[in-house]
Structure formats: structure tokens, C-alpha cells
Amino acid sequence: MATYNPKAKYQWSNDDVFQISGANFGLMLNAFRSILNTDLAASIFMAAKANEAIEGMMKEYVEKDVIKEVVAEDKQPLKIVK
């Protein structure tokens, strides 16, 4: 049997099935609800929606050739003079 290491990364397939007790389900549900019911969470959701809107506008105006991609210039590294 393997030993669990909380610092290690683990993987599983999408077909694997996990069971959870009612107590743990309630604990997770209440934790999620308490976090999502905060002003900060509401602000984050609003920021995500605003980001979707601005990204949609960016896409539209890039495709209309109004907004143009910046091409990086080859810059010489700064020289430190003592």
C-alpha cells in the first residue's frame, strides 16, 4: 500500500469514483457556501464577468483590425556604468 504525502502531486482518471460521507459532504457544502456568500466572492464574480466582456470587445476589435498586436522590438540590454 502507498503512503500518502500531502506535499506530493497525485493524479487519477476521469472514470475513477470516490465516495464521501454525509458529514464530509455537508462540511464541504457549508464551506463553499460560506466563501461564496462573501462580498469578496461577489467582487471576484463581477470582475470575471467584466473580464469576459472586455476580452469579447478585444476579440471583436482585433478582428476588425482596430486593435493591433504589439510587436516586440529587439532592445539592447541596459549597460550599468560605474
Secondary structure, DSSP 4 states (H G I P E B T S, - for coil): -PPP-TTS-----TT------HHHHHHHHHHHHHHHTSHHHHHHHHHHHHHHHHHHHHHHHHHTTSS-PPPPP--PPPPP--
